[in-house]
Amino acid sequence: MSPPARLVICPTPIGNLEDVTLRVLAALRAADVVACEDTRRTRVLLDRHGIGATLVAYHEHNERRRARELVERVRAGQTVALVTDAGTPVVSDPGWVVLREAVAEGLAVEVLPGPSAVVTALVASALPAATWRFAGFLPRRAAELRAALAGPETVVAFESPRRLAATLTVLAELDAARPAAVCRELTKVHEEVARGTAAELAARFGAQDPRGEIVLVVGGAAPEAGDEDAATDALRRLVAAGARARPAAGVVAQLTGTSANALYRALTASEA
């Protein structure tokens, strides 16, 4: 049984109001107060599920002051449920300040699982999900944007509809063949997942004005030729030391971002 006095982090639907868990609904019903980013939007969700609750605003403009009030409520024996407009609080949304203070003071914190645009987009992209990185909102400066998109792992990021075309253009300049997916209005009526190369998506969204909330998923950057040579050499040394070629190729690939199959082919070609 969870303690009666606690802070409960409650993920809410990212679009479809049916995408809320039974545990979240139970927590919202039981809470003494629900702290929310926009009381009007949260009231729509609560009304849909027949929940009457006391609401207080908790957003980026009052977060530090309100966090202290909420912590004091929990200290006094109340249960505080925290929600944002959509998805999981703290992940590019308000909530970290009150969570940090509650944990620092040794108060009970319960985090419930639930909807996340980040994970939904990652899976919908059909890009590799074994190793991935969430970049939050992408930077505007070109140099910083290129750095954010670098690396061998899949990158998931939020992007503004107004800046999507420019971001895809930069991505296409880096590698026109790099795979990506534009996930728009996830779980909503006009949901769209556009998959393709960076060049294809840059051309598509440069010719139209997208609307709605967008999550951009980008496949890992292709390794430089020098990186492939170094990875092949590392594999060769592992095999010489007694490692089996196939498993060793998988380990080196995971560490360097290169292709395990390409490494194995390069190894066998050099031995032929």
The 8 nearest C-alpha neighbors of each residue, nearest first, counted from 0:
[[1, 2, 3, 109, 4, 5, 107, 26],
 [0, 2, 3, 109, 5, 4, 107, 108],
 [1, 3, 4, 0, 5, 107, 78, 108],
 [4, 2, 5, 78, 1, 77, 76, 0],
 [5, 3, 78, 76, 77, 73, 2, 107],
 [6, 4, 107, 78, 108, 73, 7, 3],
 [5, 7, 108, 79, 80, 78, 109, 107],
 [8, 6, 80, 109, 110, 108, 81, 9],
 [7, 9, 110, 81, 111, 80, 109, 6],
 [8, 10, 82, 111, 23, 81, 7, 11],
 [11, 9, 87, 86, 113, 114, 82, 88],
 [10, 12, 86, 85, 19, 114, 9, 13],
 [13, 11, 18, 14, 85, 16, 86, 19],
 [14, 12, 85, 86, 15, 114, 11, 116],
 [15, 13, 187, 186, 12, 16, 185, 85],
 [14, 16, 17, 186, 18, 187, 12, 13],
 [17, 15, 18, 12, 14, 44, 19, 47],
 [18, 16, 15, 19, 12, 20, 14, 47],
 [19, 17, 12, 16, 15, 20, 114, 11],
 [20, 18, 17, 12, 11, 16, 23, 21],
 [21, 19, 23, 22, 24, 113, 18, 112],
 [20, 22, 24, 23, 25, 19, 26, 18],
 [23, 21, 25, 20, 24, 26, 111, 19],
 [22, 24, 26, 20, 25, 21, 9, 27],
 [23, 25, 21, 27, 26, 22, 28, 20],
 [26, 24, 22, 28, 23, 27, 21, 29],
 [25, 27, 23, 29, 28, 24, 30, 22],
 [28, 26, 24, 30, 25, 29, 23, 80],
 [29, 27, 25, 26, 30, 50, 24, 52],
 [28, 30, 26, 27, 25, 31, 78, 52],
 [31, 29, 78, 32, 27, 79, 28, 80],
 [32, 30, 78, 77, 79, 29, 53, 33],
 [31, 33, 53, 79, 30, 54, 80, 34],
 [34, 32, 80, 54, 81, 79, 53, 35],
 [35, 33, 81, 55, 57, 56, 54, 80],
 [36, 34, 82, 57, 56, 83, 37, 38],
 [35, 37, 58, 83, 57, 56, 84, 38],
 [38, 36, 39, 40, 35, 41, 56, 84],
 [37, 39, 41, 40, 35, 42, 56, 54],
 [40, 38, 42, 37, 41, 43, 36, 44],
 [41, 39, 43, 42, 37, 38, 84, 44],
 [40, 42, 38, 44, 43, 39, 45, 37],
 [41, 43, 45, 39, 44, 40, 46, 38],
 [42, 44, 46, 40, 41, 45, 47, 39],
 [45, 43, 47, 41, 42, 46, 16, 48],
 [46, 44, 50, 42, 48, 47, 43, 49],
 [45, 47, 49, 43, 48, 44, 50, 42],
 [48, 46, 44, 45, 49, 43, 50, 16],
 [49, 47, 45, 46, 50, 44, 24, 43],
 [50, 48, 46, 47, 45, 51, 44, 28],
 [49, 51, 45, 48, 46, 28, 52, 27],
 [50, 52, 49, 45, 53, 28, 46, 42],
 [53, 51, 54, 50, 32, 33, 28, 27],
 [52, 54, 32, 33, 55, 31, 51, 30],
 [55, 53, 33, 32, 34, 52, 38, 56],
 [54, 56, 34, 33, 35, 57, 53, 38],
 [55, 57, 35, 34, 36, 38, 37, 58],
 [56, 58, 36, 35, 34, 62, 61, 65],
 [59, 57, 36, 62, 60, 61, 93, 56],
 [58, 60, 62, 61, 93, 57, 36, 92],
 [61, 59, 58, 62, 57, 63, 64, 65],
 [62, 60, 64, 58, 59, 63, 65, 57],
 [63, 61, 59, 65, 58, 64, 66, 57],
 [64, 62, 66, 65, 61, 96, 67, 97],
 [63, 65, 66, 61, 62, 67, 68, 60],
 [64, 66, 68, 62, 67, 63, 61, 69],
 [65, 67, 97, 69, 63, 68, 64, 62],
 [66, 68, 70, 65, 69, 64, 71, 63],
 [69, 67, 65, 71, 66, 70, 72, 64],
 [70, 68, 72, 66, 71, 67, 65, 73],
 [69, 71, 67, 73, 72, 68, 101, 66],
 [72, 70, 74, 68, 69, 73, 75, 67],
 [73, 71, 69, 75, 70, 74, 77, 68],
 [72, 74, 77, 70, 76, 75, 71, 4],
 [73, 75, 71, 72, 76, 70, 77, 106],
 [74, 76, 72, 73, 77, 71, 4, 70],
 [77, 75, 4, 73, 74, 72, 78, 3],
 [78, 76, 73, 4, 72, 31, 75, 79],
 [77, 79, 4, 5, 30, 31, 73, 6],
 [78, 80, 6, 32, 30, 33, 31, 7],
 [81, 79, 7, 33, 30, 6, 8, 34],
 [80, 82, 34, 8, 9, 33, 7, 35],
 [83, 81, 35, 9, 88, 34, 10, 8],
 [84, 82, 36, 35, 85, 88, 92, 86],
 [83, 85, 36, 37, 40, 41, 82, 86],
 [86, 84, 13, 11, 83, 12, 87, 10],
 [85, 87, 115, 11, 10, 13, 114, 12],
 [86, 88, 10, 115, 90, 114, 89, 11],
 [87, 89, 92, 94, 90, 83, 82, 93],
 [88, 90, 94, 92, 95, 93, 91, 87],
 [91, 89, 92, 88, 87, 93, 135, 86],
 [92, 90, 89, 135, 93, 88, 136, 87],
 [91, 93, 89, 90, 88, 94, 83, 87],
 [94, 92, 89, 58, 59, 95, 88, 91],
 [95, 93, 89, 88, 96, 97, 98, 92],
 [94, 96, 89, 98, 97, 99, 93, 88],
 [95, 97, 99, 98, 94, 100, 66, 63],
 [98, 96, 66, 100, 99, 95, 94, 101],
 [99, 97, 95, 101, 96, 100, 94, 102],
 [98, 100, 96, 102, 97, 101, 95, 103],
 [101, 99, 103, 97, 102, 98, 104, 96],
 [100, 102, 98, 106, 104, 103, 99, 70],
 [101, 103, 105, 99, 104, 100, 106, 98],
 [104, 102, 100, 101, 105, 99, 106, 98],
 [105, 103, 101, 102, 106, 100, 99, 70],
 [104, 106, 102, 103, 101, 107, 100, 108],
 [107, 105, 101, 104, 102, 108, 5, 74],
 [106, 108, 5, 6, 105, 109, 4, 2],
 [109, 107, 6, 5, 7, 106, 110, 102],
 [108, 110, 7, 6, 8, 111, 107, 5],
 [111, 109, 8, 7, 108, 112, 9, 6],
 [110, 112, 9, 8, 109, 113, 10, 23],
 [113, 111, 110, 10, 114, 9, 87, 20],
 [112, 114, 10, 111, 20, 115, 19, 11],
 [115, 113, 86, 12, 10, 11, 87, 13],
 [114, 116, 86, 117, 118, 87, 119, 113],
 [115, 117, 119, 118, 120, 86, 13, 114],
 [118, 116, 115, 120, 119, 121, 155, 214],
 [117, 119, 121, 120, 115, 116, 122, 114],
 [118, 120, 116, 122, 121, 117, 123, 115],
 [121, 119, 123, 117, 118, 122, 116, 124],
 [120, 122, 118, 124, 119, 123, 117, 216],
 [121, 123, 124, 120, 119, 125, 118, 128],
 [124, 122, 120, 125, 121, 119, 192, 182],
 [123, 125, 126, 121, 180, 122, 120, 216],
 [126, 124, 123, 122, 127, 121, 128, 180],
 [125, 127, 124, 218, 128, 121, 153, 122],
 [128, 126, 129, 153, 125, 218, 130, 131],
 [127, 129, 130, 131, 126, 153, 121, 122],
 [128, 130, 127, 131, 152, 153, 126, 253],
 [131, 129, 128, 152, 153, 127, 132, 253],
 [130, 132, 153, 152, 154, 128, 129, 133],
 [131, 133, 154, 155, 153, 134, 152, 130],
 [132, 134, 155, 135, 156, 154, 131, 117],
 [135, 133, 156, 155, 132, 136, 137, 154],
 [136, 134, 156, 157, 133, 137, 91, 155],
 [137, 135, 157, 156, 158, 134, 138, 91],
 [136, 138, 135, 156, 158, 144, 157, 134],
 [139, 137, 144, 140, 143, 136, 147, 141],
 [138, 140, 141, 144, 137, 143, 162, 166],
 [139, 141, 143, 142, 138, 144, 145, 137],
 [140, 142, 144, 143, 145, 139, 169, 138],
 [143, 141, 145, 144, 140, 146, 139, 147],
 [142, 144, 146, 140, 145, 141, 138, 147],
 [143, 145, 141, 147, 146, 138, 142, 140],
 [144, 146, 142, 148, 143, 147, 141, 149],
 [145, 147, 143, 149, 144, 148, 142, 150],
 [148, 146, 144, 145, 149, 143, 134, 137],
 [147, 149, 145, 146, 144, 150, 154, 217],
 [150, 148, 146, 147, 220, 145, 151, 219],
 [149, 151, 220, 152, 219, 148, 256, 153],
 [150, 152, 219, 256, 220, 221, 153, 149],
 [151, 153, 219, 131, 130, 150, 154, 132],
 [152, 154, 131, 218, 219, 217, 132, 127],
 [153, 155, 132, 217, 216, 131, 133, 152],
 [156, 154, 216, 133, 215, 134, 132, 217],
 [157, 155, 134, 135, 215, 214, 136, 133],
 [156, 158, 214, 136, 135, 215, 213, 137],
 [159, 157, 213, 136, 214, 163, 137, 156],
 [158, 160, 162, 161, 163, 213, 157, 212],
 [161, 159, 163, 162, 209, 210, 158, 213],
 [160, 162, 159, 163, 164, 208, 209, 165],
 [163, 161, 159, 165, 160, 164, 166, 158],
 [162, 164, 166, 160, 165, 161, 159, 167],
 [163, 165, 205, 167, 166, 204, 162, 201],
 [166, 164, 168, 162, 167, 163, 169, 205],
 [167, 165, 163, 169, 168, 164, 162, 170],
 [166, 168, 201, 170, 164, 169, 165, 171],
 [169, 167, 165, 171, 166, 170, 201, 164],
 [170, 168, 172, 166, 167, 171, 165, 173],
 [169, 171, 167, 173, 168, 172, 197, 166],
 [170, 172, 175, 197, 198, 174, 168, 173],
 [173, 171, 169, 170, 174, 175, 168, 198],
 [172, 174, 170, 171, 169, 175, 145, 177],
 [175, 173, 171, 177, 176, 172, 170, 197],
 [174, 176, 171, 198, 197, 177, 172, 196],
 [177, 175, 196, 174, 197, 178, 198, 171],
 [176, 178, 196, 174, 197, 175, 218, 179],
 [179, 177, 196, 218, 195, 197, 217, 176],
 [180, 178, 217, 216, 218, 195, 196, 194],
 [179, 181, 194, 216, 124, 193, 215, 182],
 [180, 182, 215, 193, 192, 214, 183, 216],
 [183, 181, 192, 214, 213, 191, 120, 215],
 [182, 184, 213, 191, 185, 212, 190, 192],
 [185, 183, 190, 212, 187, 211, 189, 186],
 [184, 186, 190, 187, 183, 182, 14, 191],
 [187, 185, 14, 15, 190, 184, 188, 13],
 [188, 186, 14, 190, 185, 184, 189, 15],
 [187, 189, 190, 186, 184, 15, 185, 14],
 [190, 188, 187, 184, 191, 183, 185, 186],
 [191, 189, 184, 185, 187, 188, 183, 186],
 [192, 190, 183, 182, 193, 189, 184, 185],
 [191, 193, 182, 181, 183, 194, 180, 190],
 [194, 192, 181, 180, 191, 182, 195, 200],
 [195, 193, 180, 179, 192, 181, 124, 196],
 [196, 194, 178, 179, 199, 200, 180, 197],
 [195, 197, 178, 176, 199, 177, 198, 179],
 [196, 198, 171, 175, 200, 177, 199, 201],
 [199, 197, 175, 171, 201, 196, 200, 202],
 [200, 198, 196, 202, 201, 197, 195, 203],
 [199, 201, 203, 197, 202, 198, 204, 195],
 [202, 200, 167, 198, 168, 199, 204, 203],
 [203, 201, 205, 199, 200, 204, 198, 206],
 [204, 202, 200, 205, 201, 206, 199, 207],
 [203, 205, 207, 206, 201, 164, 202, 200],
 [204, 206, 164, 202, 203, 201, 207, 208],
 [205, 207, 204, 203, 202, 208, 201, 164],
 [208, 206, 204, 205, 209, 203, 164, 202],
 [207, 209, 210, 204, 206, 160, 205, 161],
 [210, 208, 160, 207, 204, 211, 161, 163],
 [211, 209, 160, 208, 212, 183, 213, 184],
 [210, 212, 184, 213, 183, 160, 209, 159],
 [211, 213, 184, 183, 210, 214, 160, 159],
 [214, 212, 183, 182, 158, 157, 215, 211],
 [213, 215, 157, 182, 156, 158, 181, 183],
 [214, 216, 181, 156, 155, 180, 157, 182],
 [217, 215, 155, 180, 179, 154, 121, 156],
 [218, 216, 179, 154, 153, 178, 180, 155],
 [219, 217, 153, 178, 179, 126, 154, 177],
 [220, 218, 151, 152, 153, 150, 221, 217],
 [219, 221, 151, 150, 149, 222, 218, 177],
 [220, 222, 219, 223, 151, 257, 177, 256],
 [223, 221, 226, 257, 220, 224, 227, 256],
 [224, 222, 226, 225, 227, 221, 228, 220],
 [223, 225, 227, 226, 228, 222, 229, 221],
 [224, 226, 228, 223, 227, 229, 222, 230],
 [225, 227, 229, 223, 224, 228, 222, 230],
 [228, 226, 230, 224, 225, 229, 231, 223],
 [227, 229, 225, 231, 226, 230, 232, 224],
 [230, 228, 232, 226, 227, 231, 233, 225],
 [229, 231, 233, 227, 232, 228, 226, 234],
 [232, 230, 234, 228, 233, 229, 262, 227],
 [231, 233, 235, 229, 230, 234, 228, 236],
 [234, 232, 230, 236, 231, 235, 229, 237],
 [235, 233, 231, 237, 232, 236, 248, 230],
 [234, 236, 232, 238, 233, 237, 231, 239],
 [237, 235, 239, 233, 234, 238, 240, 232],
 [238, 236, 234, 240, 239, 235, 242, 233],
 [237, 239, 242, 241, 235, 240, 236, 244],
 [238, 240, 236, 241, 237, 235, 242, 234],
 [241, 239, 237, 238, 242, 236, 235, 243],
 [240, 242, 238, 239, 243, 237, 236, 244],
 [243, 241, 238, 237, 240, 244, 247, 239],
 [244, 242, 245, 246, 247, 238, 241, 237],
 [243, 245, 247, 246, 238, 248, 242, 263],
 [244, 246, 248, 247, 243, 249, 263, 259],
 [247, 245, 249, 248, 244, 243, 250, 242],
 [246, 248, 250, 244, 249, 245, 243, 251],
 [249, 247, 259, 245, 251, 246, 250, 252],
 [248, 250, 252, 259, 246, 247, 251, 253],
 [249, 251, 247, 253, 252, 248, 254, 246],
 [252, 250, 254, 248, 253, 249, 255, 247],
 [253, 251, 257, 259, 249, 255, 256, 250],
 [252, 254, 250, 251, 256, 255, 249, 257],
 [253, 255, 251, 252, 256, 250, 257, 249],
 [256, 254, 252, 257, 253, 251, 230, 151],
 [257, 255, 151, 252, 253, 254, 258, 222],
 [256, 258, 252, 255, 222, 259, 227, 253],
 [257, 259, 261, 260, 252, 262, 256, 249],
 [260, 258, 252, 249, 262, 248, 261, 263],
 [261, 259, 263, 258, 262, 264, 248, 249],
 [260, 262, 258, 264, 263, 259, 265, 257],
 [263, 261, 265, 259, 260, 264, 231, 248],
 [262, 264, 266, 260, 265, 261, 248, 267],
 [265, 263, 261, 267, 266, 262, 268, 260],
 [264, 266, 262, 268, 263, 267, 261, 269],
 [267, 265, 263, 269, 264, 268, 262, 270],
 [266, 268, 270, 264, 269, 265, 271, 263],
 [269, 267, 265, 271, 270, 266, 264, 263],
 [268, 270, 266, 267, 271, 265, 264, 235],
 [271, 269, 267, 268, 266, 265, 235, 264],
 [270, 268, 269, 267, 266, 265, 264, 263]]
